[in-house]
Amino acid sequence: MIQTFTQNDVIRYVYEETSEEENLLIQDALVHDTEMLEFYLDLVDLKIGLDTSYREPSSRTVDNILAYSRNFDSKHQTSA
């Protein structure tokens, strides 16, 4: 029996959301389907890029948000 997989199955595989049985079947399909393999490799590259692009806000940005929040809070306490 030939098992066919969708791009969604490959995405689930990349994000480790597949069962052990599915993993083996998908790995076998990747060996035999060059188009699926190319999609998989592109997806892995994209995932690595997303994982490494996480950024933190600058201290200035955090300070501005906190200052705004303090100012907002004080304005609403006096008007109540």
Phi and psi in radians as a Rosetta constraint file:
Dihedral C 1 N 2 CA 2 C 2 CIRCULARHARMONIC -1.626 0.35
Dihedral N 2 CA 2 C 2 N 3 CIRCULARHARMONIC 2.175 0.35
Dihedral C 2 N 3 CA 3 C 3 CIRCULARHARMONIC -1.649 0.35
Dihedral N 3 CA 3 C 3 N 4 CIRCULARHARMONIC 2.243 0.35
Dihedral C 3 N 4 CA 4 C 4 CIRCULARHARMONIC -1.864 0.35
Dihedral N 4 CA 4 C 4 N 5 CIRCULARHARMONIC 2.517 0.35
Dihedral C 4 N 5 CA 5 C 5 CIRCULARHARMONIC -2.172 0.35
Dihedral N 5 CA 5 C 5 N 6 CIRCULARHARMONIC 2.591 0.35
Dihedral C 5 N 6 CA 6 C 6 CIRCULARHARMONIC -1.678 0.35
Dihedral N 6 CA 6 C 6 N 7 CIRCULARHARMONIC 2.986 0.35
Dihedral C 6 N 7 CA 7 C 7 CIRCULARHARMONIC -1.089 0.35
Dihedral N 7 CA 7 C 7 N 8 CIRCULARHARMONIC -0.570 0.35
Dihedral C 7 N 8 CA 8 C 8 CIRCULARHARMONIC -1.092 0.35
Dihedral N 8 CA 8 C 8 N 9 CIRCULARHARMONIC -0.632 0.35
Dihedral C 8 N 9 CA 9 C 9 CIRCULARHARMONIC -1.117 0.35
Dihedral N 9 CA 9 C 9 N 10 CIRCULARHARMONIC -0.708 0.35
Dihedral C 9 N 10 CA 10 C 10 CIRCULARHARMONIC -1.163 0.35
Dihedral N 10 CA 10 C 10 N 11 CIRCULARHARMONIC -0.693 0.35
Dihedral C 10 N 11 CA 11 C 11 CIRCULARHARMONIC -1.072 0.35
Dihedral N 11 CA 11 C 11 N 12 CIRCULARHARMONIC -0.802 0.35
Dihedral C 11 N 12 CA 12 C 12 CIRCULARHARMONIC -1.038 0.35
Dihedral N 12 CA 12 C 12 N 13 CIRCULARHARMONIC -0.668 0.35
Dihedral C 12 N 13 CA 13 C 13 CIRCULARHARMONIC -1.106 0.35
Dihedral N 13 CA 13 C 13 N 14 CIRCULARHARMONIC -0.804 0.35
Dihedral C 13 N 14 CA 14 C 14 CIRCULARHARMONIC -1.076 0.35
Dihedral N 14 CA 14 C 14 N 15 CIRCULARHARMONIC -0.656 0.35
Dihedral C 14 N 15 CA 15 C 15 CIRCULARHARMONIC -1.602 0.35
Dihedral N 15 CA 15 C 15 N 16 CIRCULARHARMONIC 0.274 0.35
Dihedral C 15 N 16 CA 16 C 16 CIRCULARHARMONIC 0.976 0.35
Dihedral N 16 CA 16 C 16 N 17 CIRCULARHARMONIC 0.772 0.35
Dihedral C 16 N 17 CA 17 C 17 CIRCULARHARMONIC -1.930 0.35
Dihedral N 17 CA 17 C 17 N 18 CIRCULARHARMONIC 0.323 0.35
Dihedral C 17 N 18 CA 18 C 18 CIRCULARHARMONIC -1.954 0.35
Dihedral N 18 CA 18 C 18 N 19 CIRCULARHARMONIC 2.754 0.35
Dihedral C 18 N 19 CA 19 C 19 CIRCULARHARMONIC -1.334 0.35
Dihedral N 19 CA 19 C 19 N 20 CIRCULARHARMONIC 2.943 0.35
Dihedral C 19 N 20 CA 20 C 20 CIRCULARHARMONIC -1.059 0.35
Dihedral N 20 CA 20 C 20 N 21 CIRCULARHARMONIC -0.694 0.35
Dihedral C 20 N 21 CA 21 C 21 CIRCULARHARMONIC -1.128 0.35
Dihedral N 21 CA 21 C 21 N 22 CIRCULARHARMONIC -0.788 0.35
Dihedral C 21 N 22 CA 22 C 22 CIRCULARHARMONIC -1.074 0.35
Dihedral N 22 CA 22 C 22 N 23 CIRCULARHARMONIC -0.702 0.35
Dihedral C 22 N 23 CA 23 C 23 CIRCULARHARMONIC -0.965 0.35
Dihedral N 23 CA 23 C 23 N 24 CIRCULARHARMONIC -0.829 0.35
Dihedral C 23 N 24 CA 24 C 24 CIRCULARHARMONIC -1.106 0.35
Dihedral N 24 CA 24 C 24 N 25 CIRCULARHARMONIC -0.725 0.35
Dihedral C 24 N 25 CA 25 C 25 CIRCULARHARMONIC -1.178 0.35
Dihedral N 25 CA 25 C 25 N 26 CIRCULARHARMONIC -0.725 0.35
Dihedral C 25 N 26 CA 26 C 26 CIRCULARHARMONIC -1.175 0.35
Dihedral N 26 CA 26 C 26 N 27 CIRCULARHARMONIC -0.739 0.35
Dihedral C 26 N 27 CA 27 C 27 CIRCULARHARMONIC -1.034 0.35
Dihedral N 27 CA 27 C 27 N 28 CIRCULARHARMONIC -0.727 0.35
Dihedral C 27 N 28 CA 28 C 28 CIRCULARHARMONIC -1.113 0.35
Dihedral N 28 CA 28 C 28 N 29 CIRCULARHARMONIC -0.729 0.35
Dihedral C 28 N 29 CA 29 C 29 CIRCULARHARMONIC -1.124 0.35
Dihedral N 29 CA 29 C 29 N 30 CIRCULARHARMONIC -0.651 0.35
Dihedral C 29 N 30 CA 30 C 30 CIRCULARHARMONIC -1.108 0.35
Dihedral N 30 CA 30 C 30 N 31 CIRCULARHARMONIC -0.587 0.35
Dihedral C 30 N 31 CA 31 C 31 CIRCULARHARMONIC -1.192 0.35
Dihedral N 31 CA 31 C 31 N 32 CIRCULARHARMONIC -0.560 0.35
Dihedral C 31 N 32 CA 32 C 32 CIRCULARHARMONIC -1.790 0.35
Dihedral N 32 CA 32 C 32 N 33 CIRCULARHARMONIC -0.179 0.35
Dihedral C 32 N 33 CA 33 C 33 CIRCULARHARMONIC -2.148 0.35
Dihedral N 33 CA 33 C 33 N 34 CIRCULARHARMONIC 1.774 0.35
Dihedral C 33 N 34 CA 34 C 34 CIRCULARHARMONIC -1.148 0.35
Dihedral N 34 CA 34 C 34 N 35 CIRCULARHARMONIC -0.580 0.35
Dihedral C 34 N 35 CA 35 C 35 CIRCULARHARMONIC -1.153 0.35
Dihedral N 35 CA 35 C 35 N 36 CIRCULARHARMONIC -0.743 0.35
Dihedral C 35 N 36 CA 36 C 36 CIRCULARHARMONIC -1.151 0.35
Dihedral N 36 CA 36 C 36 N 37 CIRCULARHARMONIC -0.674 0.35
Dihedral C 36 N 37 CA 37 C 37 CIRCULARHARMONIC -1.098 0.35
Dihedral N 37 CA 37 C 37 N 38 CIRCULARHARMONIC -0.739 0.35
Dihedral C 37 N 38 CA 38 C 38 CIRCULARHARMONIC -1.103 0.35
Dihedral N 38 CA 38 C 38 N 39 CIRCULARHARMONIC -0.731 0.35
Dihedral C 38 N 39 CA 39 C 39 CIRCULARHARMONIC -1.078 0.35
Dihedral N 39 CA 39 C 39 N 40 CIRCULARHARMONIC -0.784 0.35
Dihedral C 39 N 40 CA 40 C 40 CIRCULARHARMONIC -1.031 0.35
Dihedral N 40 CA 40 C 40 N 41 CIRCULARHARMONIC -0.841 0.35
Dihedral C 40 N 41 CA 41 C 41 CIRCULARHARMONIC -1.121 0.35
Dihedral N 41 CA 41 C 41 N 42 CIRCULARHARMONIC -0.697 0.35
Dihedral C 41 N 42 CA 42 C 42 CIRCULARHARMONIC -1.091 0.35
Dihedral N 42 CA 42 C 42 N 43 CIRCULARHARMONIC -0.728 0.35
Dihedral C 42 N 43 CA 43 C 43 CIRCULARHARMONIC -1.146 0.35
Dihedral N 43 CA 43 C 43 N 44 CIRCULARHARMONIC -0.713 0.35
Dihedral C 43 N 44 CA 44 C 44 CIRCULARHARMONIC -1.102 0.35
Dihedral N 44 CA 44 C 44 N 45 CIRCULARHARMONIC -0.765 0.35
Dihedral C 44 N 45 CA 45 C 45 CIRCULARHARMONIC -1.053 0.35
Dihedral N 45 CA 45 C 45 N 46 CIRCULARHARMONIC -0.754 0.35
Dihedral C 45 N 46 CA 46 C 46 CIRCULARHARMONIC -1.108 0.35
Dihedral N 46 CA 46 C 46 N 47 CIRCULARHARMONIC -0.762 0.35
Dihedral C 46 N 47 CA 47 C 47 CIRCULARHARMONIC -1.090 0.35
Dihedral N 47 CA 47 C 47 N 48 CIRCULARHARMONIC -0.749 0.35
Dihedral C 47 N 48 CA 48 C 48 CIRCULARHARMONIC -1.068 0.35
Dihedral N 48 CA 48 C 48 N 49 CIRCULARHARMONIC -0.758 0.35
Dihedral C 48 N 49 CA 49 C 49 CIRCULARHARMONIC -1.069 0.35
Dihedral N 49 CA 49 C 49 N 50 CIRCULARHARMONIC -0.752 0.35
Dihedral C 49 N 50 CA 50 C 50 CIRCULARHARMONIC -1.158 0.35
Dihedral N 50 CA 50 C 50 N 51 CIRCULARHARMONIC -0.724 0.35
Dihedral C 50 N 51 CA 51 C 51 CIRCULARHARMONIC -1.131 0.35
Dihedral N 51 CA 51 C 51 N 52 CIRCULARHARMONIC -0.594 0.35
Dihedral C 51 N 52 CA 52 C 52 CIRCULARHARMONIC -1.553 0.35
Dihedral N 52 CA 52 C 52 N 53 CIRCULARHARMONIC -0.155 0.35
Dihedral C 52 N 53 CA 53 C 53 CIRCULARHARMONIC -1.579 0.35
Dihedral N 53 CA 53 C 53 N 54 CIRCULARHARMONIC 0.037 0.35
Dihedral C 53 N 54 CA 54 C 54 CIRCULARHARMONIC -1.025 0.35
Dihedral N 54 CA 54 C 54 N 55 CIRCULARHARMONIC 2.268 0.35
Dihedral C 54 N 55 CA 55 C 55 CIRCULARHARMONIC -2.255 0.35
Dihedral N 55 CA 55 C 55 N 56 CIRCULARHARMONIC 2.695 0.35
Dihedral C 55 N 56 CA 56 C 56 CIRCULARHARMONIC -1.852 0.35
Dihedral N 56 CA 56 C 56 N 57 CIRCULARHARMONIC 2.594 0.35
Dihedral C 56 N 57 CA 57 C 57 CIRCULARHARMONIC -1.193 0.35
Dihedral N 57 CA 57 C 57 N 58 CIRCULARHARMONIC 2.671 0.35
Dihedral C 57 N 58 CA 58 C 58 CIRCULARHARMONIC -1.205 0.35
Dihedral N 58 CA 58 C 58 N 59 CIRCULARHARMONIC 2.797 0.35
Dihedral C 58 N 59 CA 59 C 59 CIRCULARHARMONIC -1.035 0.35
Dihedral N 59 CA 59 C 59 N 60 CIRCULARHARMONIC -0.656 0.35
Dihedral C 59 N 60 CA 60 C 60 CIRCULARHARMONIC -1.080 0.35
Dihedral N 60 CA 60 C 60 N 61 CIRCULARHARMONIC -0.742 0.35
Dihedral C 60 N 61 CA 61 C 61 CIRCULARHARMONIC -1.105 0.35
Dihedral N 61 CA 61 C 61 N 62 CIRCULARHARMONIC -0.793 0.35
Dihedral C 61 N 62 CA 62 C 62 CIRCULARHARMONIC -1.077 0.35
Dihedral N 62 CA 62 C 62 N 63 CIRCULARHARMONIC -0.765 0.35
Dihedral C 62 N 63 CA 63 C 63 CIRCULARHARMONIC -1.053 0.35
Dihedral N 63 CA 63 C 63 N 64 CIRCULARHARMONIC -0.746 0.35
Dihedral C 63 N 64 CA 64 C 64 CIRCULARHARMONIC -1.089 0.35
Dihedral N 64 CA 64 C 64 N 65 CIRCULARHARMONIC -0.732 0.35
Dihedral C 64 N 65 CA 65 C 65 CIRCULARHARMONIC -1.131 0.35
Dihedral N 65 CA 65 C 65 N 66 CIRCULARHARMONIC -0.777 0.35
Dihedral C 65 N 66 CA 66 C 66 CIRCULARHARMONIC -1.117 0.35
Dihedral N 66 CA 66 C 66 N 67 CIRCULARHARMONIC -0.707 0.35
Dihedral C 66 N 67 CA 67 C 67 CIRCULARHARMONIC -1.126 0.35
Dihedral N 67 CA 67 C 67 N 68 CIRCULARHARMONIC -0.763 0.35
Dihedral C 67 N 68 CA 68 C 68 CIRCULARHARMONIC -1.055 0.35
Dihedral N 68 CA 68 C 68 N 69 CIRCULARHARMONIC -0.770 0.35
Dihedral C 68 N 69 CA 69 C 69 CIRCULARHARMONIC -1.093 0.35
Dihedral N 69 CA 69 C 69 N 70 CIRCULARHARMONIC -0.760 0.35
Dihedral C 69 N 70 CA 70 C 70 CIRCULARHARMONIC -1.093 0.35
Dihedral N 70 CA 70 C 70 N 71 CIRCULARHARMONIC -0.751 0.35
Dihedral C 70 N 71 CA 71 C 71 CIRCULARHARMONIC -1.143 0.35
Dihedral N 71 CA 71 C 71 N 72 CIRCULARHARMONIC -0.764 0.35
Dihedral C 71 N 72 CA 72 C 72 CIRCULARHARMONIC -1.076 0.35
Dihedral N 72 CA 72 C 72 N 73 CIRCULARHARMONIC -0.783 0.35
Dihedral C 72 N 73 CA 73 C 73 CIRCULARHARMONIC -1.113 0.35
Dihedral N 73 CA 73 C 73 N 74 CIRCULARHARMONIC -0.766 0.35
Dihedral C 73 N 74 CA 74 C 74 CIRCULARHARMONIC -1.179 0.35
Dihedral N 74 CA 74 C 74 N 75 CIRCULARHARMONIC -0.596 0.35
Dihedral C 74 N 75 CA 75 C 75 CIRCULARHARMONIC -1.174 0.35
Dihedral N 75 CA 75 C 75 N 76 CIRCULARHARMONIC -0.646 0.35
Dihedral C 75 N 76 CA 76 C 76 CIRCULARHARMONIC -1.376 0.35
Dihedral N 76 CA 76 C 76 N 77 CIRCULARHARMONIC -0.439 0.35
Dihedral C 76 N 77 CA 77 C 77 CIRCULARHARMONIC -1.294 0.35
Dihedral N 77 CA 77 C 77 N 78 CIRCULARHARMONIC -0.622 0.35
Dihedral C 77 N 78 CA 78 C 78 CIRCULARHARMONIC -1.324 0.35
Dihedral N 78 CA 78 C 78 N 79 CIRCULARHARMONIC -0.478 0.35
Dihedral C 78 N 79 CA 79 C 79 CIRCULARHARMONIC -1.521 0.35
Dihedral N 79 CA 79 C 79 N 80 CIRCULARHARMONIC -0.170 0.35
